[in-house]
Amino acid sequence: MKIQHYSRLNDIPWVERYLDKLPVFATQEYANYLRKTSNHSTRWFYGIVNSDIQFLIPFAVKNKYFFTKGQFLTATIYLNNDINIETEREFLNSIVEIIKQEKLCDWIEQPPNWALFNVVPLNSIYCEFGTYRIDLKNNNENELYGKINKGTRRRIRNAISDNVIIKIGLEYLEDCIKVFSASSKQGNHTLPNDKEIKRILNYLPDKTYISTAYHNTTPQASTIIFSNKFCSYGIYFGVVANPSSSVGHLLVWQSIKDAKISGVKYFDFVGARINPTPGSKQEGIQSFKRHFGGELYKGFLWKMPINKFKYKFYELFVRTYFFLRGKKYGGDIIDQELKKVKR
């Protein structure tokens, strides 16, 4: 297999043939967003077999203090469905060797939780992970609705009966910001603030969709979705404390319908632990996602130290940082899942 890499997506030969197979996170626009907002530089690796491009994957690098961190922004993107996973493993192993030889980073950190790999390279640290994904292409709206859990369908109908209204567009940005702020203050999860949301819209205006659910003219739930023709990703979801109706259920269902109408192939809820702790927040979130009828797609998250001294030193630095603030560092998702296996 021959490996090539470019610092601009559009410089890859014949890339226009494959744009409909690329998720948002593999686009040049997303790379520009990372460069402007967090000083990442991105390059695209691709693998050639029998003179044809078979795989593609974007890799971002960021310098922080005297550390250099690398991160794959997506899982391996298959451009030819006839290729098997062992060929993908060869592809990943070859990229890792290039990263080591060119000293591109001190370590490869865990990818985002939407980047689920079919296989992992040699000597990597990994865990199994999943996501709930809905096939929009091969199901019509009635079929999609029929696959939703009965209790969730009831909540959707109740929200409609309670005159919950879904509004979409930038004119409702300030209401989305208010909902996200209220949701973050509850401490359930971290959502972007107003400046971060406006930066997203500035760099990804054609790939960002904001929807807000209102009850009695009061905004009560909002979502930000990253989307293109390949897939819609439900990245951010916020709801106020004690909402008046099942606003969140109707909001998600409307987002699924809108993606279907727009010709998107998949709707991805982004991230699901394989065995969440019973009664935990993660289990509740995953139950909410699962009830919309998506299939659980399983894969792997992985990371790899390149410079082991710097990697260990950085871990010590982070643990000390948390300790001085009276908190315990729980590690990334991979660390957390591996700890569960050891128990």
TIGU-48174 format. One record per residue: residue number from 1; chain; residue in one letter; z, y negated, x negated of N, C-alpha, C, O in turn. Coordinates in steps of 0.05 Angstrom, whole numbers. Atoms other than C-alpha are relative to their C-alpha. Layout:
 resi chain resn    n_Z    n_Y    n_X   ca_Z   ca_Y   ca_X    c_Z    c_Y    c_X    o_Z    o_Y    o_X
  NUM     A    A      Z      Y      X      Z      Y      X      Z      Y      X      Z      Y      X
...
END
This chain:
 resi chain resn    n_Z    n_Y    n_X   ca_Z   ca_Y   ca_X    c_Z    c_Y    c_X    o_Z    o_Y    o_X
    1     A    M      0     24    -17      0      0      0      0    -25    -18     14    -26    -38
    2     A    K      1     25     15    -17    -69    -25     16    -21     16     12    -25     40
    3     A    I    -17     20    -12     33   -125    -11     -9    -28     -9    -13    -33    -33
    4     A    Q      7     28      6     13   -199     -7     20    -18     14     33    -10     34
    5     A    H    -16     19    -15     53   -260     12    -10    -28     -3    -20    -36    -24
    6     A    Y      9     28     -1     38   -332     31     22    -17     10     40     -8     24
    7     A    S    -20     19     -8     80   -394     41     -8    -14     26      8    -29     38
    8     A    R      9     10    -26     39   -413    103    -13     22     16    -30     36      5
    9     A    L     11    -22    -17     22   -367    161    -30     -2      2    -44     18      0
   10     A    N     29      4     -5    -47   -397    172    -17      6    -25    -41      8    -23
   11     A    D     15     -6     24    -66   -382     99     -6     30     -2    -22     38    -19
   12     A    I      5    -29      1    -64   -307    113    -27      6     11    -34     -3     33
   13     A    P     27     -6    -10   -134   -280    120      0     14     27     16     33     31
   14     A    W      4    -12    -26   -154   -263    191     25      0     18     26     15     37
   15     A    V    -25     -1    -16    -85   -280    218     -5     -7     29     11      1     46
   16     A    E      5      7    -28   -116   -310    281     -5     24     18     -1     22     42
   17     A    R      4    -25    -16   -132   -239    303     26     10     11     26     25     32
   18     A    Y    -25    -13     -7    -59   -223    308     21    -18     12     44    -10     17
   19     A    L    -19     19    -10    -26   -285    336     14      9     26     37      2     31
   20     A    D    -11     -8    -25    -15   -252    404     21     22     -4     35     30     15
   21     A    K    -21    -21      6     30   -199    370     24    -12    -14     43      3    -21
   22     A    L    -22     12     15     76   -249    336     21    -13     19     14    -28     36
   23     A    P    -21     13    -15    143   -268    366      3    -29     -9     -7    -37    -31
   24     A    V     -4     28      7    164   -341    365     11     -3    -29      3    -22    -43
   25     A    F    -14      3     25    207   -329    303    -18      6    -24    -10      3    -47
   26     A    A     18     -6     22    146   -308    262    -22    -22     -2    -40    -20    -18
   27     A    T     20     21     -1    106   -372    277      5    -21    -21     27    -24    -32
   28     A    Q     -3     22     19     93   -430    230     18    -22     12     32    -35     -3
   29     A    E    -17     21    -12    127   -477    280     29      6     -4     45    -12    -10
   30     A    Y    -28     -7      4    192   -439    275      8     -3    -29     30    -11    -35
   31     A    A     -6      4     29    188   -439    199      3    -30     -6     20    -37    -22
   32     A    N     -2     29      4    177   -514    201     27    -10     10     40    -28     -2
   33     A    Y    -26      7    -12    238   -521    246     23      8    -20     41     -8    -24
   34     A    L    -21     -9     19    281   -481    196      0    -18    -25     21    -24    -36
   35     A    R      2     16     24    255   -522    138     13    -28      4     27    -39    -13
   36     A    K     -9     27     -6    271   -589    171     30     -1      7     43    -20      1
   37     A    T    -27      1    -10    338   -570    201     21     13    -18     44      6    -18
   38     A    S    -20    -14     16    370   -523    151    -11      6    -28      1     22    -43
   39     A    N     10     -2     27    327   -528     88     -8     28     -8     -5     35    -32
   40     A    H     11    -26      6    299   -458     92    -29     -2     -9    -44    -19      2
   41     A    S     29     -3      6    233   -441     58     -8     28      8      6     47      3
   42     A    T      8    -26    -11    194   -385     90    -26      9    -12    -44     -7    -17
   43     A    R     26    -12      8    140   -339     66     -4     25     17     14     37     27
   44     A    W      7    -23    -16    103   -284    102    -11     22    -18    -30     18    -32
   45     A    F     10    -24     15     95   -215     71    -17     16     19    -11     19     43
   46     A    Y     16    -18    -16     40   -170     96     -9     23    -17    -13     21    -41
   47     A    G      8    -25     13     20    -99     79    -28      8      8    -35      8     31
   48     A    I     27     -8     -4    -51    -75     71     -4     30     -6      4     39    -27
   49     A    V      6    -28      3    -72     -3     82    -29      4      7    -38     -5     29
   50     A    N     28     -4     -6   -145     17     77    -15    -26      7    -31    -27     25
   51     A    S     14     26     -2   -167    -56     71      8    -15     25     -4    -37     30
   52     A    D     -8     14    -24   -133    -75    137     29     -8     -1     46      7    -12
   53     A    I    -28      8     -1    -69   -115    148     13     17     22      4     18     44
   54     A    Q    -14    -18    -18    -20    -67    180     27    -10      9     36     -5     31
   55     A    F    -27     11     -6     48   -102    177      2    -29     -8    -13    -39    -25
   56     A    L     -6     28      7     74   -173    176     29     -5      5     41      6     24
   57     A    I    -28      7     -4    143   -201    167      6    -26    -14     -1    -30    -37
   58     A    P     -8     25     12    171   -271    154     27      2    -14     46     15     -3
   59     A    F    -24     -2     16    225   -280    101      8    -29     -8     -8    -43    -21
   60     A    A    -10     27      5    267   -344     95     21      0    -22     37     18    -24
   61     A    V    -19      2     22    306   -367     34     13    -27      1      1    -48      7
   62     A    K    -15     25     -1    361   -419     31     20     -1    -23     34     18    -28
   63     A    N    -20      5     21    401   -448    -27     24    -13     12     22    -33     26
   64     A    K    -25     12     -9    474   -462    -13     20      2    -23     27     24    -31
   65     A    Y    -17      1     24    520   -485    -69    -16     12    -23    -38      3    -28
   66     A    F     16    -12     21    499   -441   -127     -9     28      9    -14     46     -8
   67     A    F      9    -25    -11    480   -383    -81    -28     -3     12    -35    -25     21
   68     A    T     26      0    -14    411   -365    -55     -1     24     19      0     47     10
   69     A    K     -1    -21    -20    409   -326     10    -28      4     11    -43    -15     16
   70     A    G     25     -7    -13    349   -290     39      5     13     26     25     26     30
   71     A    Q     -3    -12    -26    338   -268    110    -28      5     13    -45    -13     13
   72     A    F     24     -5    -16    282   -233    148      4    -11     28     25     -7     41
   73     A    L     -3     14    -26    269   -273    211     -7     17     24      1     11     47
   74     A    T      7    -19    -21    241   -215    251      2     28    -12      5     31    -37
   75     A    A      5    -27     10    236   -140    245    -29      2     -9    -45    -17     -5
   76     A    T     28     -4      8    172   -111    217    -18     -2     24    -13     11     45
   77     A    I     19      4    -22    114   -132    261    -24     19     -5    -38     17    -25
   78     A    Y     22    -19      2     64    -75    272    -26    -14     10    -27    -23     33
   79     A    L     26     11     -8     -8   -101    273    -19     23      7    -41     18     17
   80     A    N     17    -24     -6    -36    -30    280     19     22     10     36     31     -5
   81     A    N    -19    -19    -12     -1     18    327     -3     28    -10     14     46     -4
   82     A    D      4    -27     11    -28     79    290     17      5    -25     19     28    -34
   83     A    I    -16     -3     24     18     67    231     27     11      7     39      4     27
   84     A    N    -25    -12     -6     81    109    227     23    -13    -14     19    -30    -32
   85     A    I    -23     14     11    152     89    209      5      5    -29     17    -11    -43
   86     A    E     -3     -5     29    150    122    141    -17    -19    -16     -9    -26    -38
   87     A    T     16     21     14     94     75    122     14    -27      1     12    -43    -17
   88     A    E    -16     24     -1    138     19    147     23      0    -21     28    -21    -33
   89     A    R    -21     -2     20    194     43    102    -11     -7    -28      1    -21    -44
   90     A    E     13      6     26    146     41     43     -5    -31     -2     -2    -43    -23
   91     A    F      5     29     -1    128    -30     64     25    -16     -7     25    -34    -23
   92     A    L    -25     14      5    201    -52     65     10      4    -29     19    -15    -42
   93     A    N     -8     -5     27    217    -18     -1    -16    -16    -20     -6    -26    -40
   94     A    S     17     16     17    158    -53    -33      7    -29      0      7    -42    -21
   95     A    I     -8     28     -2    180   -121     -8     26     -5    -15     29    -24    -29
   96     A    V    -26      3     15    251   -110    -34     -5     -1    -30      8    -16    -44
   97     A    E      6      0     28    222    -95   -102    -11    -26     -9     -5    -36    -31
   98     A    I     11     27      6    183   -160   -101     22    -21     -1     23    -38    -18
   99     A    I    -22     19     -1    245   -198    -81     17      2    -24     26    -18    -35
  100     A    K    -16     -5     25    283   -167   -139    -14    -10    -25     -3    -24    -41
  101     A    Q     15      7     24    228   -177   -190     -3    -31     -2     -1    -41    -24
  102     A    E      4     29      1    216   -250   -171     26    -16      4     26    -40      4
  103     A    K    -27     12     -3    291   -263   -161      0    -22     22      8    -45     17
  104     A    L      3     19    -22    278   -296    -94     27     -7     12     30    -29     23
  105     A    C    -26      6    -12    351   -291    -72     21     18    -13     15     37    -27
  106     A    D    -23    -16     10    420   -265    -91      6     23     18     16     44      8
  107     A    W     -3    -22    -18    424   -222    -30    -16     -5     26    -23    -27     32
  108     A    I     13      1    -26    388   -206     35     21      3     21     34     24     23
  109     A    E    -22     -2    -20    435   -222     92    -10     12     26    -34     16     30
  110     A    Q      6    -12    -26    438   -192    161    -21    -17     15    -18    -42     15
  111     A    P     20     16    -16    377   -213    203     12     -9     26     34      1     34
  112     A    P    -10      7    -27    386   -247    270      0     24     18    -14     44     13
  113     A    N     -3    -24    -16    405   -199    325    -24      7     18    -23     26     33
  114     A    W     25     -7    -14    335   -201    356    -18     17    -19    -39     27    -10
  115     A    A     17    -14     20    307   -169    291     10     28     -4     25     34    -22
  116     A    L     -9    -28      2    316    -94    302    -22     16    -14    -44     19     -4
  117     A    F     19    -15     17    283    -51    249     -1     30      9     20     41     18
  118     A    N      3    -28     -6    256     19    262     12     17    -23     23     39    -18
  119     A    V    -10    -14     24    276     41    191     12    -21    -18      8    -45    -14
  120     A    V    -12     19     19    315     10    134     -8      9    -29    -14     32    -33
  121     A    P      8     -7     28    298      7     59     23     15    -15     45     16     -6
  122     A    L    -19    -14     17    333     47      5     23    -19     -9     18    -42    -15
  123     A    N    -23     14     11    403     25    -16      9    -24     17     22    -42      7
  124     A    S     -8     22    -17    412    -22     43     26      8     15     33     31     17
  125     A    I    -24     -3    -17    476    -31     84     -9     -5     29    -20    -27     34
  126     A    Y     12      3    -26    460    -21    157     18     11     22     37     27     17
  127     A    C    -13    -11    -24    484     -6    228    -21      1     22    -41    -13     22
  128     A    E     17     -2    -23    452     14    292      6    -23     19     30    -30     22
  129     A    F     -4     22    -19    442    -42    343    -22      2     21    -40     17     18
  130     A    G     20     -2    -21    403    -54    406     -5    -27     14      6    -47      7
  131     A    T      5     23    -17    375   -103    457    -12     11     26    -24     32     27
  132     A    Y     11     -7    -25    357   -100    530    -26    -16      4    -26    -40      3
  133     A    R     27     12     -1    282   -113    539    -14      8     25    -13     32     33
  134     A    I     14     -5    -25    242   -119    603    -30     -1     -6    -40    -20    -18
  135     A    D     29     -1      3    169    -98    603    -13    -15     24    -15     -5     46
  136     A    L     12     16    -21    135   -154    642    -30      7      5    -40      5     27
  137     A    K     29     -5     -2     64   -133    627     -7     23     19    -27     21     34
  138     A    N      6    -24    -15     67    -65    661     16      3     26     17     25     38
  139     A    N    -15     -1    -26    110    -83    722     -6    -26     15     -6    -48      4
  140     A    N      4     24    -16     94   -130    779     28    -11      9     48      1      3
  141     A    E    -26     12     -7    148   -176    808     17     17     18     41     19     14
  142     A    N    -15    -17    -18    168   -128    863     13     23    -16     36     31    -10
  143     A    E    -11    -22     16    177    -72    812     22    -10    -18     42      4    -22
  144     A    L    -21     11     17    217   -117    766     26     -4     16     48      2      7
  145     A    Y    -23      5    -17    263   -136    824     13     26      8     37     28     10
  146     A    G    -11    -26     -8    270    -64    845     16     14    -21     34     31    -15
  147     A    K    -15    -12     22    297    -44    777     26    -14     -5     43     -3    -21
  148     A    I    -25     14      3    353    -94    781     23     14     15     18     25     36
  149     A    N    -24    -12    -12    423    -67    796      5    -11     28      1    -35     33
  150     A    K     -4      9    -28    440    -70    871     20    -23      2     15    -42     17
  151     A    G    -20     22     -1    501   -113    859    -11    -26    -10     -5    -47      0
  152     A    T     12     24     10    461   -162    818    -21    -11     20    -23    -36     23
  153     A    R     18      9    -21    407   -165    872     15    -14     22      6    -35     33
  154     A    R    -16     13    -21    461   -181    922      9    -28     -8      9    -46      8
  155     A    R     -9     26     10    487   -238    879    -24    -20     -1    -20    -43      5
  156     A    I     24     17      0    416   -265    872     -5    -10     29    -10    -34     33
  157     A    R      4      8    -28    408   -265    948     22    -19      9     16    -38     24
  158     A    N    -22     18     -8    477   -297    957     -5    -28    -11      0    -48      2
  159     A    A      5     26     12    458   -353    909    -22    -15     15    -20    -39     20
  160     A    I     21     12    -16    394   -365    948     10    -10     27      4    -32     36
  161     A    S    -12      7    -25    433   -366   1013     18    -24     -2     20    -40     16
  162     A    D    -18     23      5    482   -416    983    -15    -24     -9     -3    -44    -17
  163     A    N     17     23      7    423   -462    968      3     -9    -30      1    -32    -36
  164     A    V      2      6     29    428   -456    892    -29     -6     -7    -47      9      1
  165     A    I     27     10      7    368   -493    864     -3      2    -31     14     -6    -46
  166     A    I      7     -2     29    335   -478    796    -20    -23     -6    -40    -25      7
  167     A    K     18     22      8    304   -538    762     -8      4    -30      9     11    -46
  168     A    I     11     -6     27    260   -532    700    -14    -25    -11    -29    -39      3
  169     A    G     14     22     13    238   -585    651     18    -18    -16     42    -18    -13
  170     A    L    -15     17     17    259   -637    601     15    -22     14     34    -33      4
  171     A    E    -15     21    -15    280   -686    655     28      9      7     44     -7     16
  172     A    Y    -27    -10     -6    341   -641    665     15      7    -26     35     22    -25
  173     A    L    -12     -6     26    359   -639    591     29     -8     -1     46      7    -10
  174     A    E    -28     10      2    423   -681    598     18     18     17     42     22      9
  175     A    D    -17    -18    -15    449   -634    652      4     26    -15     26     38    -14
  176     A    C     -3    -24     16    436   -574    607     20     -5    -22     37     12    -27
  177     A    I    -20      7     21    475   -609    552     28      0     11     46     10     -2
  178     A    K    -26      0    -12    533   -620    599     10     28      5     34     34      0
  179     A    V     -8    -28     -6    534   -547    620      8     14    -26     28     28    -27
  180     A    F     -6    -13     25    531   -523    548     26    -10    -12     41      6    -23
  181     A    S    -25     11     10    587   -570    528     24     12     14     43     19      1
  182     A    A    -22    -11    -15    631   -546    584      4     30     -6     27     39     -8
  183     A    S     -1    -29      6    615   -473    569     12      5    -27     28     23    -31
  184     A    S    -10     -3     27    630   -481    495     30     -6     -1     45      7    -16
  185     A    K    -28      7      0    697   -513    510     18     22     11     42     23      5
  186     A    Q    -15    -23    -10    718   -450    546      6     20    -22     23     37    -19
  187     A    G     -5    -18     23    714   -415    479    -12     27      1     -6     44    -15
  188     A    N     11    -26     -3    673   -357    503    -22      6    -22    -23     28    -32
  189     A    H     21     -2     21    615   -369    454     -9    -27     -9     -3    -47      5
  190     A    T      9     26     11    583   -423    412    -29     -5     10    -47     12      7
  191     A    L     26      9     -9    524   -461    442     -8    -25    -15     10    -40    -25
  192     A    P      9     24     14    482   -516    410     10    -25     14     10    -26     38
  193     A    N     -8     25    -12    506   -587    420    -25    -17      5    -47     -8      1
  194     A    D     23     16     -9    463   -645    443    -20     -6    -23    -44     -5    -19
  195     A    K     18      6     23    436   -662    373    -16     25     -8    -40     23    -14
  196     A    E     14    -25      7    419   -589    359    -22      7     20    -44     15     13
  197     A    I     20     -5    -21    383   -581    426    -24    -18     -3    -47    -10     -1
  198     A    K     22     19      3    342   -644    414    -17      6    -25    -41      2    -25
  199     A    R     16     -8     23    322   -619    345    -18     24      7    -41     25     -2
  200     A    I     16    -23     -8    299   -553    375    -25    -10     16    -47     -1     10
  201     A    L     22     10    -16    257   -591    426    -20    -16    -16    -44    -17    -10
  202     A    N     18     17     17    229   -637    372    -19     17    -16    -43     10    -19
  203     A    Y     16    -17     17    203   -580    329    -14     23     14    -34     34      5
  204     A    L     11    -22    -14    189   -527    381     -5     -7     30      3      7     48
  205     A    P      3      9    -28    167   -566    443    -15     19     18     -9     20     42
  206     A    D     16    -18    -17    116   -515    467     11     28      2     -1     45     15
  207     A    K    -12    -27      0    161   -455    455     28      1     11     42     21      9
  208     A    T    -27      2    -10    226   -479    486      0     -7     30    -14    -26     38
  209     A    Y     -1      4    -28    241   -475    560     29     -3      9     46     15      4
  210     A    I    -27      6    -10    303   -506    593      0      3     30    -16    -10     44
  211     A    S     -4     -3    -29    326   -485    662     29     -4      7     47      4     -8
  212     A    T    -27      6     -9    387   -508    700      3      7     30    -14      1     46
  213     A    A     -6     -7    -28    419   -481    764     20    -20     12     40    -26     -1
  214     A    Y    -17     20    -13    450   -530    813     10     11     27     -3     26     41
  215     A    H    -12     -6    -26    497   -520    871     12    -26     11     30    -38     -2
  216     A    N     -9     26    -11    508   -580    916     -4    -23    -20     13    -40    -23
  217     A    T      9     20     19    471   -623    865     15      1    -27     10    -16    -44
  218     A    T    -16     -1     25    521   -603    810    -11     22    -18    -14     45    -10
  219     A    P     10    -20     19    493   -569    748     22     20     -8     44     12    -16
  220     A    Q    -21    -20      5    531   -503    738     -8     21    -20     10     35    -31
  221     A    A      9    -19     20    489   -459    692    -26     -9    -12    -43    -21      2
  222     A    S     25      8     13    435   -470    641     -8     21    -21      9     36    -31
  223     A    T     10    -18     21    392   -430    594    -22    -13    -16    -38    -29     -6
  224     A    I     22      8     18    347   -444    535    -14     25     -9     -1     43    -21
  225     A    I     15    -23      7    292   -394    524    -22     -7    -20    -36    -27    -16
  226     A    F     22      3     19    246   -388    464    -22     19      9    -17     43     13
  227     A    S     20    -18    -12    179   -361    488    -28     -7    -10    -35    -30    -16
  228     A    N     29      3      3    106   -350    473    -12     23     16      2     36     31
  229     A    K     13    -21    -16     55   -301    502     10     28     -7      7     46     10
  230     A    F    -10    -26      7     87   -243    465     26      7     14     29     28     26
  231     A    C    -26     -7    -10    159   -248    487     16    -26      6     14    -46     -8
  232     A    S    -20     20     -6    211   -293    520     28     10     -8     36     32     -1
  233     A    Y    -26     -8     10    279   -291    486     22    -18     13     22    -42     10
  234     A    G    -22     15    -13    341   -311    526     22     -6    -21     42      8    -22
  235     A    I    -17      6     23    375   -342    466     27    -12      8     48     -3     -1
  236     A    Y    -24     15     -7    425   -390    498      5      0     30    -14     -6     45
  237     A    F     -7     -1    -29    461   -383    565     28    -11      3     47     -2    -10
  238     A    G    -27     12     -4    519   -426    589      5     -4     30    -13     -9     46
  239     A    V     -8      4    -28    558   -431    654     27    -14      0     44     -9    -17
  240     A    V    -25     15     -2    614   -477    675     23     19     10     17     40     20
  241     A    A    -23    -15     -9    684   -452    691      0      1     31     -5    -20     44
  242     A    N     -2     -3    -29    692   -425    762    -24    -11     15    -21    -29     32
  243     A    P     24     10    -14    620   -435    786      2      7     30     16     26     38
  244     A    S     -3     -2    -29    611   -442    861    -14     25     12     -7     34     33
  245     A    S     15    -22    -10    562   -385    869    -10     17    -23     -4     11    -46
  246     A    S     11    -17     21    525   -331    831    -24    -14    -13    -46     -4    -14
  247     A    V     21     17     11    486   -385    796    -14     13    -24    -38     11    -27
  248     A    G     12    -12     24    476   -347    731    -19     22      6    -40     24     -8
  249     A    H     17    -22     -7    445   -287    764    -27    -10     10    -48      0      2
  250     A    L     25     11    -10    393   -328    801    -15    -14    -22    -40    -12    -23
  251     A    L     13     14     22    379   -370    739    -15     20    -18    -38     15    -26
  252     A    V     14    -20     17    363   -308    697    -24     12     14    -45     15      2
  253     A    W     22    -12    -14    320   -277    751    -23    -19      2    -46    -11     -1
  254     A    Q     21     19     -1    281   -341    758    -14     -2    -28    -39     -5    -29
  255     A    S     11      1     27    271   -342    682    -19     24     -5    -40     21    -17
  256     A    I     16    -24      2    244   -271    685    -26     -3     15    -48      3      5
  257     A    K     24      4    -16    196   -288    741    -19    -21    -13    -43    -17    -13
  258     A    D     16     21     13    172   -351    705    -15     12    -24    -39      5    -29
  259     A    A     13    -13     23    157   -310    642    -22     18      9    -44     18     -3
  260     A    K     20    -18    -11    119   -259    683    -25    -16      9    -47     -9      3
  261     A    I     22     17    -10     77   -314    717    -16    -12    -23    -40    -16    -21
  262     A    S     13     13     23     62   -345    649    -16     20    -17    -29     12    -36
  263     A    G     15    -20     15     32   -279    624     14     10    -25      1     21    -43
  264     A    V    -16    -10     23     88   -262    575      2     30      2      5     41     24
  265     A    K     -1    -30     -1     91   -188    555     28     11      4     31     31     18
  266     A    Y    -28    -10     -1    167   -180    548     20    -22      5     15    -45     -1
  267     A    F    -23     18     -2    233   -212    566     22     14    -15     30     37     -8
  268     A    D    -20    -13     17    287   -198    514     26    -15      2     27    -40     -1
  269     A    F    -26     12     -4    361   -210    526     15     -5    -27     36    -17    -27
  270     A    V     -9      6     27    374   -212    450     28     11     -6     48     -2     -1
  271     A    G    -24    -10     12    427   -166    423     17     17     19     25      8     41
  272     A    A    -18    -18    -15    469   -107    448     13     19    -19     -2     34    -33
  273     A    R    -14    -20     16    522    -67    412     -4     27     13     -3     30     38
  274     A    I      5    -26    -11    510      7    420     24     11     14     22     23     36
  275     A    N    -25     -9    -13    583     24    436     20    -23      0     39    -22    -16
  276     A    P    -19     22     -1    619    -40    455     28     10      8     31     30     23
  277     A    T    -28     -7     -7    695    -36    460      5     -3     30      0    -25     41
  278     A    P     -5      2    -29    715    -20    532     19    -24      6     39    -28     -7
  279     A    G    -16     22     -8    741    -82    566     -4    -25    -16      9    -46    -11
  280     A    S      4     23     18    716   -129    511    -20    -20     13    -34    -14     32
  281     A    K     19     21     -9    677   -193    520    -29     11     -4    -46      6     13
  282     A    Q     27    -10      5    616   -158    489     -8     20     22    -32     20     30
  283     A    E      7    -19    -21    619   -103    541     -7    -14     26    -26     -6     40
  284     A    G      6     16    -24    620   -154    597    -27    -13     -1    -42    -13     18
  285     A    I     26     13      4    561   -192    569    -23     21      2    -43     15     15
  286     A    Q     21    -20     -1    521   -128    559     -4     12     28    -26     19     36
  287     A    S      3     -9    -28    536   -105    630    -17    -19     16    -33    -11     32
  288     A    F     16     20    -13    508   -170    655    -30      3     -6    -47      2     11
  289     A    K     28     -3      9    444   -160    614    -12     25     11    -34     25     22
  290     A    R     11    -26     -8    436    -87    631     -7      1     30    -26     14     37
  291     A    H      4     -1    -29    440    -99    706    -26    -13      9    -33    -11     32
  292     A    F     26     12     -8    373   -137    704    -23     20     -4    -46     13     -2
  293     A    G     20    -21      0    337    -71    693    -16      4    -25    -35     20    -26
  294     A    G     14     -4     25    315    -76    621      8     27    -13     29     38     -8
  295     A    E     -5    -24     15    310    -15    576     16     -7    -25     10    -28    -38
  296     A    L    -15      4     25    359     -9    518    -18      9    -23    -23     33    -26
  297     A    Y     16     -6     24    317    -13    455     18      1    -24     32    -18    -29
  298     A    K    -18     -4     23    353     14    394    -15     -4    -27    -38      4    -29
  299     A    G     11      3     27    341     -3    321     23     -5    -19     45      3    -14
  300     A    F    -20      4     21    377    -24    258      1    -29     -9    -20    -43    -11
  301     A    L     -4     24     16    406    -87    227      8      8    -28     23     27    -31
  302     A    W     -7     -7     27    410    -85    152      2    -24    -19     -9    -45    -13
  303     A    K     -2     20     20    428   -125     91      1     13    -28      4     38    -29
  304     A    M      0    -12     27    426   -115     15      8    -20    -21     -4    -41    -23
  305     A    P     -6     16     23    461   -145    -45    -21      3    -22    -30     25    -27
  306     A    I     18     -1     23    413   -163   -101     15     -6    -25     15     10    -44
  307     A    N    -19      6     21    461   -198   -148     28      6     11     40     -9     26
  308     A    K    -25     -9    -13    525   -159   -132     23    -18     -7     41    -21     10
  309     A    F    -22     18      7    571   -207   -170      0    -24     19     21    -31     30
  310     A    K      2     23    -17    547   -267   -131      6      7     29     19     -8     44
  311     A    Y     -5     -8    -27    549   -228    -66     29      4      5     39     -5     26
  312     A    K    -29     -4     -3    622   -207    -76     15    -26     -2     34    -31     12
  313     A    F    -13     26      3    641   -276    -99     -3    -17     25     16    -31     33
  314     A    Y      5     15    -25    610   -307    -37     18     10     22     29     -5     37
  315     A    E    -18    -12    -20    648   -258      7     29     -9     -4     42    -16     16
  316     A    L    -27      9      7    713   -277    -28      3    -30      8     24    -38     19
  317     A    F      0     29     -7    696   -351    -19      3     -4     31     19    -20     39
  318     A    V     -1      3    -29    685   -342     56     27      9     11     38     -4     29
  319     A    R    -26    -10     -9    748   -301     66     22    -20     -6     40    -24     10
  320     A    T    -19     20      8    788   -353     29     -2    -25     18     19    -36     27
  321     A    Y      5     22    -18    757   -408     71     13      4     27     27    -13     38
  322     A    F    -12     -7    -25    778   -373    135     31      1     -2     45     -8     16
  323     A    F    -29     -3      4    847   -357    108     14    -27     -1     36    -30     11
  324     A    L    -12     26      3    862   -429     90      1    -15     27     16    -35     30
  325     A    R      1     12    -27    846   -447    163     15     17     20     12     13     44
  326     A    G    -16    -17    -17    892   -394    190    -15     19     17     -6     28     38
  327     A    K     17    -19    -15    836   -348    213     -6     24    -17     -4     23    -42
  328     A    K      8    -25     14    815   -278    195    -30      3      2    -42      2     23
  329     A    Y     29     -4      1    743   -267    173     -7     28      8      2     47     -5
  330     A    G      7    -27    -11    714   -209    213    -25     11    -11    -33     34     -5
  331     A    G     25     -9     10    649   -204    175    -23     -4     19    -19    -14     42
  332     A    D     23      2    -18    579   -202    204      0     24     19     18     41     19
  333     A    I      1    -22    -20    557   -154    259      0     27    -14     12     46     -5
  334     A    I      1    -25     14    541   -100    208     28      9     -9     36     32     -6
  335     A    D    -28     -6      9    612   -104    178     17      9     24     32     29     21
  336     A    Q    -17     -7    -24    643   -102    248     -7     28     10     11     43     17
  337     A    E      8    -26    -11    602    -42    270      8     23    -19     17     45    -10
  338     A    L     -8    -21     19    616     -3    206     30      5      0     39     28     -4
  339     A    K    -29     -3     -2    691    -16    213      7     18     24     25     34     23
  340     A    K     -5    -16    -24    688     15    283     -6     29     -6      9     46      5
  341     A    V      7    -28      6    655     78    255     22     13    -16     27     37    -13
  342     A    K    -20    -11     18    710     86    203     27      6     14     43     21      5
  343     A    R    -25     -4    -15    766     83    255      3     28     10     23     35     23
END
